Amino acid sequence: MISKIIKPITSILIFSSLVVCQYKDGNRIVTLSTYYTKPLRTVEDGSAAERRDVFNEHAKKMRGRDNLLVSSNVLYHYLSGRSDEVIVLNEWNNIMDADQSIKQTADRRKKGWPNKKTREAFQEKWGKYWAGGHSDMGNYELETKMLKRRKKKMKENTYFMIQEFTLAPMSSVEGGSADDRDKVLQEWFDKVVMKDDRVLSQMMLNHYWSGSAGGPHGWPVVIVTEFASMDDLLDEDLSKLLESGWPDEKERKAFQDKHRAYWGHYIHDDIGIYVNNVKQQKSAKI
């Protein structure tokens, strides 16, 4: 099912990339972690309304007031592998801030609920909706030179698509070079991604210190793209953007061929489509 949905928008998600090096000054750290909720009917005295309110309150007091956390998104199942999974995407300026932020969790909890009994009651209510534990999808380097932020505050939930693409080994790209690749990817980002109003935001995540650091097939890059609606997500038409960015047809074709080659002909893994709860997110200051 998901492969059918992803297929028509492959081109949208290959908007750009990052230079394969780590760690570059100015880049940030992003973590992706998977948590699991309990089936609502199995939660004693639980309800959808209470769960929503508890999750919203927790996000406001724990992530919203974390001064070290640059941004955070809570992504719920839509077309992902499991219906009970929840992906938390957190962004920090550096790994030291990430570590310190985690260490300050207990202090933020005390500040959020100063009264001990109230705090314990909330924790019990919060915890009953979760299955416990989590799995780390990875720790990544966020390429800030090719980062698109959402410019406006959304009233309705948005849709996030997460996919993993691969930068082709340089030896497989005829006439390719690191400098040329960087130029091509930046040009695509500037002329297509930044001017595509359907794309609210986009992150390009490079390997940092977990997961695969590449191999014979190339260098893995996780691309996280946000849309206002599924209609926008499924709209594959880039023709006007391409014609505007490269008016000359021969130059346009030559550029697309080069871009495709650096991206390993757009072969990718689909991780999932998620609903981003805008009331539980922390947006970066622009």
Contacts in CASP RR format, 6 or more apart in sequence:
PFRMAT RR
TARGET T0000
AUTHOR 0000-0000-0000
METHOD contacts of the structure
MODEL  1
MISKIIKPITSILIFSSLVVCQYKDGNRIVTLSTYYTKPLRTVEDGSAAE
RRDVFNEHAKKMRGRDNLLVSSNVLYHYLSGRSDEVIVLNEWNNIMDADQ
SIKQTADRRKKGWPNKKTREAFQEKWGKYWAGGHSDMGNYELETKMLKRR
KKKMKENTYFMIQEFTLAPMSSVEGGSADDRDKVLQEWFDKVVMKDDRVL
SQMMLNHYWSGSAGGPHGWPVVIVTEFASMDDLLDEDLSKLLESGWPDEK
ERKAFQDKHRAYWGHYIHDDIGIYVNNVKQQKSAKI
1 79 0 8 1.000
2 79 0 8 1.000
2 81 0 8 1.000
2 270 0 8 1.000
2 272 0 8 1.000
2 273 0 8 1.000
3 270 0 8 1.000
5 79 0 8 1.000
5 234 0 8 1.000
5 273 0 8 1.000
6 161 0 8 1.000
6 163 0 8 1.000
6 270 0 8 1.000
8 234 0 8 1.000
8 236 0 8 1.000
9 161 0 8 1.000
9 233 0 8 1.000
9 234 0 8 1.000
9 235 0 8 1.000
9 236 0 8 1.000
10 236 0 8 1.000
10 266 0 8 1.000
10 268 0 8 1.000
11 236 0 8 1.000
11 238 0 8 1.000
11 266 0 8 1.000
12 196 0 8 1.000
12 198 0 8 1.000
12 199 0 8 1.000
12 225 0 8 1.000
12 235 0 8 1.000
12 236 0 8 1.000
12 238 0 8 1.000
13 161 0 8 1.000
13 163 0 8 1.000
13 165 0 8 1.000
13 223 0 8 1.000
13 225 0 8 1.000
13 268 0 8 1.000
14 165 0 8 1.000
14 188 0 8 1.000
14 223 0 8 1.000
14 259 0 8 1.000
14 263 0 8 1.000
14 266 0 8 1.000
15 188 0 8 1.000
15 189 0 8 1.000
15 192 0 8 1.000
15 193 0 8 1.000
15 196 0 8 1.000
15 199 0 8 1.000
15 202 0 8 1.000
15 223 0 8 1.000
15 225 0 8 1.000
16 146 0 8 1.000
16 185 0 8 1.000
16 186 0 8 1.000
16 188 0 8 1.000
16 189 0 8 1.000
16 192 0 8 1.000
16 193 0 8 1.000
16 202 0 8 1.000
16 204 0 8 1.000
17 143 0 8 1.000
17 146 0 8 1.000
17 165 0 8 1.000
17 167 0 8 1.000
17 181 0 8 1.000
17 185 0 8 1.000
17 204 0 8 1.000
17 221 0 8 1.000
17 262 0 8 1.000
17 263 0 8 1.000
18 141 0 8 1.000
18 143 0 8 1.000
18 145 0 8 1.000
18 146 0 8 1.000
18 185 0 8 1.000
18 204 0 8 1.000
18 206 0 8 1.000
18 221 0 8 1.000
19 143 0 8 1.000
19 178 0 8 1.000
19 181 0 8 1.000
19 182 0 8 1.000
20 167 0 8 1.000
20 178 0 8 1.000
20 206 0 8 1.000
20 219 0 8 1.000
22 141 0 8 1.000
22 206 0 8 1.000
22 207 0 8 1.000
22 208 0 8 1.000
23 141 0 8 1.000
23 208 0 8 1.000
24 141 0 8 1.000
24 143 0 8 1.000
26 144 0 8 1.000
27 141 0 8 1.000
27 142 0 8 1.000
27 143 0 8 1.000
27 144 0 8 1.000
28 70 0 8 1.000
28 91 0 8 1.000
28 92 0 8 1.000
28 93 0 8 1.000
28 94 0 8 1.000
28 141 0 8 1.000
28 142 0 8 1.000
28 144 0 8 1.000
29 91 0 8 1.000
29 92 0 8 1.000
29 93 0 8 1.000
29 94 0 8 1.000
29 95 0 8 1.000
29 97 0 8 1.000
29 98 0 8 1.000
29 139 0 8 1.000
29 140 0 8 1.000
29 141 0 8 1.000
29 142 0 8 1.000
29 208 0 8 1.000
30 89 0 8 1.000
30 90 0 8 1.000
30 91 0 8 1.000
30 92 0 8 1.000
30 139 0 8 1.000
30 140 0 8 1.000
30 141 0 8 1.000
30 142 0 8 1.000
30 203 0 8 1.000
30 205 0 8 1.000
31 88 0 8 1.000
31 89 0 8 1.000
31 90 0 8 1.000
31 98 0 8 1.000
31 136 0 8 1.000
31 138 0 8 1.000
31 139 0 8 1.000
31 140 0 8 1.000
32 87 0 8 1.000
32 88 0 8 1.000
32 89 0 8 1.000
32 136 0 8 1.000
32 137 0 8 1.000
32 138 0 8 1.000
32 140 0 8 1.000
32 162 0 8 1.000
32 205 0 8 1.000
32 222 0 8 1.000
33 87 0 8 1.000
33 88 0 8 1.000
33 90 0 8 1.000
33 134 0 8 1.000
33 135 0 8 1.000
33 136 0 8 1.000
33 137 0 8 1.000
33 138 0 8 1.000
34 85 0 8 1.000
34 86 0 8 1.000
34 87 0 8 1.000
34 88 0 8 1.000
34 134 0 8 1.000
34 135 0 8 1.000
34 136 0 8 1.000
34 137 0 8 1.000
35 85 0 8 1.000
35 86 0 8 1.000
35 87 0 8 1.000
35 88 0 8 1.000
35 130 0 8 1.000
35 131 0 8 1.000
35 132 0 8 1.000
35 133 0 8 1.000
35 134 0 8 1.000
36 82 0 8 1.000
36 84 0 8 1.000
36 85 0 8 1.000
36 86 0 8 1.000
36 130 0 8 1.000
36 131 0 8 1.000
36 132 0 8 1.000
36 133 0 8 1.000
36 134 0 8 1.000
37 84 0 8 1.000
37 86 0 8 1.000
37 129 0 8 1.000
37 130 0 8 1.000
37 131 0 8 1.000
38 84 0 8 1.000
38 128 0 8 1.000
38 129 0 8 1.000
38 130 0 8 1.000
38 131 0 8 1.000
39 84 0 8 1.000
40 46 0 8 1.000
40 47 0 8 1.000
40 48 0 8 1.000
40 51 0 8 1.000
40 129 0 8 1.000
43 51 0 8 1.000
43 128 0 8 1.000
43 129 0 8 1.000
44 128 0 8 1.000
46 128 0 8 1.000
46 129 0 8 1.000
50 125 0 8 1.000
51 129 0 8 1.000
54 122 0 8 1.000
54 125 0 8 1.000
54 126 0 8 1.000
54 129 0 8 1.000
55 74 0 8 1.000
55 126 0 8 1.000
55 129 0 8 1.000
55 277 0 8 1.000
55 280 0 8 1.000
56 279 0 8 1.000
56 280 0 8 1.000
57 122 0 8 1.000
58 122 0 8 1.000
58 126 0 8 1.000
59 72 0 8 1.000
59 74 0 8 1.000
59 277 0 8 1.000
59 279 0 8 1.000
59 280 0 8 1.000
59 281 0 8 1.000
59 282 0 8 1.000
61 108 0 8 1.000
61 109 0 8 1.000
61 111 0 8 1.000
61 112 0 8 1.000
61 113 0 8 1.000
62 105 0 8 1.000
62 108 0 8 1.000
62 109 0 8 1.000
62 112 0 8 1.000
63 69 0 8 1.000
63 72 0 8 1.000
63 90 0 8 1.000
63 280 0 8 1.000
63 282 0 8 1.000
64 72 0 8 1.000
64 282 0 8 1.000
65 108 0 8 1.000
65 111 0 8 1.000
65 112 0 8 1.000
66 72 0 8 1.000
66 101 0 8 1.000
66 104 0 8 1.000
66 108 0 8 1.000
66 282 0 8 1.000
68 92 0 8 1.000
68 93 0 8 1.000
68 97 0 8 1.000
68 98 0 8 1.000
68 100 0 8 1.000
68 101 0 8 1.000
68 104 0 8 1.000
69 90 0 8 1.000
69 91 0 8 1.000
69 92 0 8 1.000
69 101 0 8 1.000
69 282 0 8 1.000
70 91 0 8 1.000
70 92 0 8 1.000
70 93 0 8 1.000
70 284 0 8 1.000
71 90 0 8 1.000
71 91 0 8 1.000
71 281 0 8 1.000
71 282 0 8 1.000
71 283 0 8 1.000
71 284 0 8 1.000
72 88 0 8 1.000
72 89 0 8 1.000
72 90 0 8 1.000
72 91 0 8 1.000
72 281 0 8 1.000
72 282 0 8 1.000
73 88 0 8 1.000
73 89 0 8 1.000
73 160 0 8 1.000
73 276 0 8 1.000
73 281 0 8 1.000
74 86 0 8 1.000
74 87 0 8 1.000
74 88 0 8 1.000
74 276 0 8 1.000
74 277 0 8 1.000
74 280 0 8 1.000
74 281 0 8 1.000
75 86 0 8 1.000
75 87 0 8 1.000
75 88 0 8 1.000
75 89 0 8 1.000
75 160 0 8 1.000
75 162 0 8 1.000
75 274 0 8 1.000
75 275 0 8 1.000
75 276 0 8 1.000
75 277 0 8 1.000
76 86 0 8 1.000
76 274 0 8 1.000
76 275 0 8 1.000
76 276 0 8 1.000
76 277 0 8 1.000
77 83 0 8 1.000
77 84 0 8 1.000
77 85 0 8 1.000
77 86 0 8 1.000
77 274 0 8 1.000
77 275 0 8 1.000
78 159 0 8 1.000
78 272 0 8 1.000
78 273 0 8 1.000
78 274 0 8 1.000
78 275 0 8 1.000
79 272 0 8 1.000
79 273 0 8 1.000
80 87 0 8 1.000
80 271 0 8 1.000
80 272 0 8 1.000
80 273 0 8 1.000
80 274 0 8 1.000
81 272 0 8 1.000
84 131 0 8 1.000
87 137 0 8 1.000
87 162 0 8 1.000
87 274 0 8 1.000
89 160 0 8 1.000
89 224 0 8 1.000
90 98 0 8 1.000
91 142 0 8 1.000
91 284 0 8 1.000
92 98 0 8 1.000
92 101 0 8 1.000
95 139 0 8 1.000
95 208 0 8 1.000
109 119 0 8 1.000
109 123 0 8 1.000
110 119 0 8 1.000
112 119 0 8 1.000
113 119 0 8 1.000
113 122 0 8 1.000
136 210 0 8 1.000
138 208 0 8 1.000
138 210 0 8 1.000
138 211 0 8 1.000
139 208 0 8 1.000
139 209 0 8 1.000
139 210 0 8 1.000
140 205 0 8 1.000
140 206 0 8 1.000
140 207 0 8 1.000
140 208 0 8 1.000
140 222 0 8 1.000
141 205 0 8 1.000
141 206 0 8 1.000
141 207 0 8 1.000
141 208 0 8 1.000
142 203 0 8 1.000
142 204 0 8 1.000
142 205 0 8 1.000
142 206 0 8 1.000
143 204 0 8 1.000
143 205 0 8 1.000
143 206 0 8 1.000
145 186 0 8 1.000
146 185 0 8 1.000
146 186 0 8 1.000
146 189 0 8 1.000
146 193 0 8 1.000
146 204 0 8 1.000
147 202 0 8 1.000
147 203 0 8 1.000
147 204 0 8 1.000
148 189 0 8 1.000
148 193 0 8 1.000
148 194 0 8 1.000
148 199 0 8 1.000
148 200 0 8 1.000
148 201 0 8 1.000
148 202 0 8 1.000
149 201 0 8 1.000
149 284 0 8 1.000
149 286 0 8 1.000
150 200 0 8 1.000
150 201 0 8 1.000
150 226 0 8 1.000
150 283 0 8 1.000
151 286 0 8 1.000
153 278 0 8 1.000
153 283 0 8 1.000
154 200 0 8 1.000
154 228 0 8 1.000
154 278 0 8 1.000
155 278 0 8 1.000
156 228 0 8 1.000
156 278 0 8 1.000
157 275 0 8 1.000
157 276 0 8 1.000
157 277 0 8 1.000
157 278 0 8 1.000
158 200 0 8 1.000
158 226 0 8 1.000
158 227 0 8 1.000
158 228 0 8 1.000
158 275 0 8 1.000
158 276 0 8 1.000
158 278 0 8 1.000
159 226 0 8 1.000
159 227 0 8 1.000
159 228 0 8 1.000
159 229 0 8 1.000
159 230 0 8 1.000
159 233 0 8 1.000
159 273 0 8 1.000
159 274 0 8 1.000
159 275 0 8 1.000
159 276 0 8 1.000
160 224 0 8 1.000
160 225 0 8 1.000
160 226 0 8 1.000
160 227 0 8 1.000
160 273 0 8 1.000
160 274 0 8 1.000
160 275 0 8 1.000
160 276 0 8 1.000
161 224 0 8 1.000
161 225 0 8 1.000
161 227 0 8 1.000
161 233 0 8 1.000
161 272 0 8 1.000
161 273 0 8 1.000
161 274 0 8 1.000
162 222 0 8 1.000
162 223 0 8 1.000
162 224 0 8 1.000
162 271 0 8 1.000
162 272 0 8 1.000
162 273 0 8 1.000
162 274 0 8 1.000
163 222 0 8 1.000
163 223 0 8 1.000
163 268 0 8 1.000
163 269 0 8 1.000
163 270 0 8 1.000
163 271 0 8 1.000
163 272 0 8 1.000
164 220 0 8 1.000
164 221 0 8 1.000
164 222 0 8 1.000
164 223 0 8 1.000
164 268 0 8 1.000
164 269 0 8 1.000
164 271 0 8 1.000
165 220 0 8 1.000
165 221 0 8 1.000
165 223 0 8 1.000
165 263 0 8 1.000
165 266 0 8 1.000
165 267 0 8 1.000
165 268 0 8 1.000
166 214 0 8 1.000
166 217 0 8 1.000
166 218 0 8 1.000
166 219 0 8 1.000
166 220 0 8 1.000
166 221 0 8 1.000
166 263 0 8 1.000
166 264 0 8 1.000
166 267 0 8 1.000
166 268 0 8 1.000
167 181 0 8 1.000
167 218 0 8 1.000
167 219 0 8 1.000
167 221 0 8 1.000
167 262 0 8 1.000
167 263 0 8 1.000
167 264 0 8 1.000
168 218 0 8 1.000
168 261 0 8 1.000
168 262 0 8 1.000
168 263 0 8 1.000
168 264 0 8 1.000
168 265 0 8 1.000
169 215 0 8 1.000
169 216 0 8 1.000
169 217 0 8 1.000
169 218 0 8 1.000
170 176 0 8 1.000
170 177 0 8 1.000
170 178 0 8 1.000
170 181 0 8 1.000
172 261 0 8 1.000
172 264 0 8 1.000
173 181 0 8 1.000
173 261 0 8 1.000
173 262 0 8 1.000
174 261 0 8 1.000
176 261 0 8 1.000
176 262 0 8 1.000
180 258 0 8 1.000
181 262 0 8 1.000
184 255 0 8 1.000
184 258 0 8 1.000
184 259 0 8 1.000
184 262 0 8 1.000
185 259 0 8 1.000
185 262 0 8 1.000
187 255 0 8 1.000
188 259 0 8 1.000
191 241 0 8 1.000
191 244 0 8 1.000
191 245 0 8 1.000
191 246 0 8 1.000
192 238 0 8 1.000
192 241 0 8 1.000
192 242 0 8 1.000
192 245 0 8 1.000
193 199 0 8 1.000
193 202 0 8 1.000
195 241 0 8 1.000
195 244 0 8 1.000
196 238 0 8 1.000
196 241 0 8 1.000
198 227 0 8 1.000
198 228 0 8 1.000
198 232 0 8 1.000
198 233 0 8 1.000
198 235 0 8 1.000
199 225 0 8 1.000
199 226 0 8 1.000
199 227 0 8 1.000
200 226 0 8 1.000
200 227 0 8 1.000
200 228 0 8 1.000
201 225 0 8 1.000
201 226 0 8 1.000
202 223 0 8 1.000
202 224 0 8 1.000
202 225 0 8 1.000
202 226 0 8 1.000
203 223 0 8 1.000
203 224 0 8 1.000
204 221 0 8 1.000
204 222 0 8 1.000
204 223 0 8 1.000
204 224 0 8 1.000
205 221 0 8 1.000
205 222 0 8 1.000
205 223 0 8 1.000
205 224 0 8 1.000
206 219 0 8 1.000
206 221 0 8 1.000
207 213 0 8 1.000
207 214 0 8 1.000
207 219 0 8 1.000
207 220 0 8 1.000
212 220 0 8 1.000
213 219 0 8 1.000
213 220 0 8 1.000
214 220 0 8 1.000
218 264 0 8 1.000
222 271 0 8 1.000
226 276 0 8 1.000
227 233 0 8 1.000
233 273 0 8 1.000
242 252 0 8 1.000
242 256 0 8 1.000
243 252 0 8 1.000
245 252 0 8 1.000
246 252 0 8 1.000
246 255 0 8 1.000
260 266 0 8 1.000
END
